[in-house]
């Protein structure tokens, strides 16, 4: 059966049609036009599905921003505000007359890299999103691992420092409060008084900023390895462009891991911004 995936972003909606082996048949991007509101976004998604699907029998997966409540299947914490608390899955299914599978962007990223990217041929893949937020997804033998409460992979809300910095989730000292892009940029400004984006900072970072970053990165990911022991960790998101994460950062991770023989590969993604839509297309094979 063919696989159809939709990646719903804040500025664009991308669709892709893959054959049974994951080879691309067709792809298209359209603007989200989120200012037009929720109903208009649903209509645009469905129109893209019809256009790509044609008369073919397909599975349909949708990659969404924010988190999905496993009980209500409504979206939370979406940067497209009009989607919050809306029954997106049910509304799309009723319009197209077919069941769909919906996952958040971190799970779709992890699945795509496990199936067709840097994690291919590995049994246990931990996919990391390091960007505006810090998220992750776990793929085991080609299947997304959700966990009992559907929070598997949420390493960004492990406690790094008890009673540390406030996190938007309401807790203190979360990983996200220290190594997300905005957190790293804020820390750089505290140290230097200047404002730069994190990828520019990383080109010539102050030693204290870099040391703090790599230490926090090392502690946070070593906790994941100690629990999950994945075959590979794949980094994505804007912060993954910091090249020292694959050298100094990886060394820091391995220094904190329980095993003295730790050698978990920490690698950069290979699918770029296509990971979301490719992961969405593979959702039909991973449920």
N, C-alpha and C positions, 0 to 999 in steps of 0.2 A: 504494500500500500504506500502511496505517496505521502510525504510529510509536509504540512504547511505550518509555517511559524510566523507570528506577528510580534514585533517588538514595539511596545507603546512607550514612547519617550515624551519628554516635555515639549520638544520642538518638532519632532518627526515621528511618523509611524512607518515602520519598515516591515515589509512582508517578503517571505522567501518560500519557494516550493522546491523540495528536494525529492529525488527518487529514492528507491528502497535502500540504496547503498550510500545515501547522503550526498550524492552529486547534485549540483545546482541545476535546476531547470529554468527557473525564472525568479526575478527579484524586482521589487519596486519600492520606492520611498515617496511618501506624501507628507505635507506639513500637518502637524497635529491641530493647529488652530484652536488651542485650548480656550481662548477668549470667547469662542462661540458656544462654549458650555458643554455639559455632559452628554446630552442627547446627540449633539452634532458629532462628538468624538465617537460614540457608539456607531452612528451611521457611517462614519468614515472607515472605521475598522471593518464593518460588515461589507462595505463596498469593495475594500481591498481584498477581503477573503473571497468574495464572488469572482473578482477579476482574476486572481491567481489560481483559484480552484478550478474554474470552468466546469467541465462535466466530469472531472476526475473524482475518484473516491480517495479521500485523504483523512489523516488525523489532523487535528488543529490544536496548536499550542500557542499560548499568549504569554509573553514576558512583560511583567508590569513593574512600575516603580513603586517603592514603598513595600510594606509588609501586608500579608493577607491573613485575615482572621480565619483559622481553620474551621471554626464552627459556622460562621455566617458567610464566609467567602467574600466578605467586603474588604475594601482596601483601607489601610491605615498609613499614616506618615508619608503620603504621596506628595511630591513637589508639584503635581498638577492638582490643585486644591479641589477642583470640582469633582474629582473622582473619589474623594474621601467619603467613606461610609455608604458607598453606592454598590448595588448588586451587579457589578459589571459582568461577571461570568453568566449569571442567569439572564441578563438582558441580551447579551450577545447570542446565547444559545437559543433564546426564544425567537430571535430575528432570523438566524441562519438555519434553524431546525436541526441542529446537530450538537452533540456534546463537545465541549472543549476542555482542555487542561490549562490551568493558569498557575504560574509560579512567579516568584519575585526575581529581580534581576540578578542577584547573587547566585541563586540556584541555577538559573539559566546559563550564567557565565561558567560556572563550574562544570555543568553538563556538557556544554559546547567544547570546552578545553579538554574534557575527558574523552569525548567521542572523536573530535577532529583536530585538536590542537596540541598544546604542550604536554597534556596529560595522557595522550593517546597510548594505549597498550599498558597502562598502569592500572592496577586493581583498585586501589584506594587513592582518590584524588581530593585534595583540599584546595578549593578555589577561593582566592582572597580578593576582595574589593577594597582598595585603599584609595579613597577619593574624598568627596565631601563628607562621607561617612566611612565607617569601617564595617564591612560585612564579610560573609563567607558562605560557602556551600560545600556539602560533602557528597561525593559520588562514589558508590561502592559497586564494583562490577557493572558499571553502566547504568546504575539506578540511583536517583536522588535519595539520600537518607534524610528523613524529616525529623525523626524522633517523636516521642510521645506527645509533646506539646508543640510540635512543628517549629522548634527554635534551634534545631541542630545547625551548627556552623556559625552561630552568632557570637563569635569570639570578640567582636568589638565592644561587647558589654560584659566581658570578664572584668573583674576588679583588678586593676593594676596597682593602685595605691588606695588603701582604705582611708576614708576621709579626705580624699584628694579633690581634684577639680570637679565642679558640677558637670553632669552630663544631661543632655536634653531628655533622656529617659527617666530622669528623676533620681537616679543613683549618683554616687560620687566615685571618682577615681577610675572610671571606665577606660579601657584601651582607646576608644574613640575620642575621648577627651584629650588624648596626648599625641596620637599619631595619625589622625585624620588630616587632610590638607589644611582646613581652616585652623586647626589646633597648632600645627607646625608653623604656619604663617604668623599666628598670634604670638607664639613663643619667640620667633625670630625678631618680631617687632619689640618684644620686651627686652631682648638682649641688645639689639642694635639701634632701636629707634626708627628703623626704616621699614617700609612696607614692600614686600615682594611676593610673587607667587612661588609656591614650593619648588617647582621644577627649575626656576631661576636661582633660588637659594642653593639648591643641590649642586649647581655647577661650581660654586666656590664657597662652601658652607663654613661658617665659624666653627672652630673645633668643639666648643662646648655645646653648640646646637646639634652638631652631627653626633657627638658622643651620647647625648641624651636620647636622641632619636634612635640610634642603633641599639642602645641598651633597652629602651622600652619595647622596641620591635623584637629584640631577642627574647626578653622575658615573656612577652605576650605569645609569640609563636611557639616558644619552647613548651608552654603549658598545653597548647594544642597537640604537639607531637607526643608529649608524655601521656596524653589520654588517648589519642586517635592513632598515633604512629602511622601516618599516611605514607604512601610510596613516593609521592611528590606533592609539593606545594606550588601552585601557580598563582603569580601575582598579577592583578589587573587594576584598573583605575588610574587616575592621573599621577598619583604618588608612586606608582610602580615604575615610572620613568626615571626615578632616582637610581642611577647605576650602582652606587655603592651598596645598595640593599642586597645585591647578588654576590658581594664579596665581604665587606666589613659587616653588613647586616646579617648575612648567613653565618658568618663566624660567631657573631654574638648569639644567634639562636642556638647553635650547636654547643656553645659554652654553657648554656643554661639547661640543656636537655639532661635528663637523668642518666642516660647511657654515655659512657666515655667514648663509645664508638659511633656516636651520632653522625650521620652523613646524609640526612634527608635532603634531596635536591630541592632548591628554592629557585624557581625559574620564571622568566617573563612569559606572559601570554603570547600567543601567536596569531590569534584571530582578530585582534583589534576591536573596533566597535561593531564588528559583525557577530561577536559572541552571543549577544542577547537574542538576535533573531535566529541564529543557528541553533542555540540551545532550546528556544521555543519550538522549533520544528522537530527536535528530537524528543520532546516531552511525551509523545505518543508511544515511544519505545521504552520509556523509563518509569512509567507509573506502576 
